[in-house]
Amino acid sequence: MPMGKWGTVAEAAAHYGITRQRVCRLIAKGSFAGARLVEMPRGRVWLLPFPFKRKTLRNGRPPKAVEKGQHEASGH
């Protein structure tokens, strides 16, 4: 359970059912707004605002840009 208004990466991972590494990748992509890297006696720690809110990111490959007349030029 997060303390106060902040939670750790491990707590967010348990909340979403994903790994800590995935939470760190999502932080790097900007999916967790308000995440802060805080200096603690044991080292630097990411703190995430609680309750956890995660932006949805688009999965997969970006769509191809289709130029006009591309299908006609291919001969199919």
C-alpha positions in Angstrom: 0.0 0.0 0.0 1.5 3.4 -1.0 2.3 5.8 1.7 0.5 9.1 1.4 0.1 10.5 -2.1 3.1 8.7 -3.6 3.8 5.1 -4.5 6.9 3.2 -5.6 7.7 1.4 -8.9 7.2 -1.9 -7.2 3.7 -0.9 -5.9 2.7 0.4 -9.3 3.9 -2.9 -10.8 1.8 -4.9 -8.3 -1.2 -2.7 -9.0 -1.1 -3.2 -12.8 0.1 -6.8 -12.7 3.3 -5.9 -14.7 7.0 -6.0 -13.9 9.0 -3.2 -12.3 11.1 -3.0 -15.5 7.9 -2.4 -17.6 6.9 0.4 -15.2 10.3 2.0 -15.6 10.0 1.8 -19.4 6.5 3.4 -19.2 8.0 6.2 -17.0 10.7 6.8 -19.7 7.9 7.0 -22.4 6.0 9.5 -20.3 3.1 7.3 -19.5 3.1 8.1 -15.8 2.5 11.9 -15.5 4.0 13.4 -12.4 6.6 10.7 -11.7 9.6 12.0 -9.8 13.1 10.7 -9.3 13.9 11.4 -5.6 17.2 11.1 -3.8 16.9 8.8 -0.8 19.6 7.5 1.6 19.6 4.1 -0.3 19.9 5.8 -3.7 17.6 7.4 -6.2 14.0 6.1 -6.3 11.1 6.8 -8.6 7.9 8.0 -6.9 4.6 7.9 -8.7 1.5 9.9 -7.7 -1.2 7.8 -6.1 -3.8 6.8 -7.1 -1.9 5.4 -10.1 -3.0 6.9 -13.4 -1.4 5.6 -16.6 -1.8 7.1 -20.0 -2.7 4.6 -22.7 0.0 4.2 -25.3 -0.5 3.0 -28.8 0.9 -0.5 -29.2 2.5 -2.0 -32.3 3.9 -0.6 -35.5 2.9 2.8 -36.7 0.6 2.8 -39.7 2.2 3.1 -43.2 1.6 6.3 -45.1 -0.3 5.6 -48.2 0.3 7.8 -51.1 -2.4 8.6 -53.7 -2.2 6.3 -56.7 0.1 3.8 -54.9 -2.3 0.8 -55.6 -2.6 1.8 -59.3 1.1 2.0 -59.8 1.7 -1.5 -58.4 -0.2 -3.1 -61.2 -2.5 -5.2 -58.9 
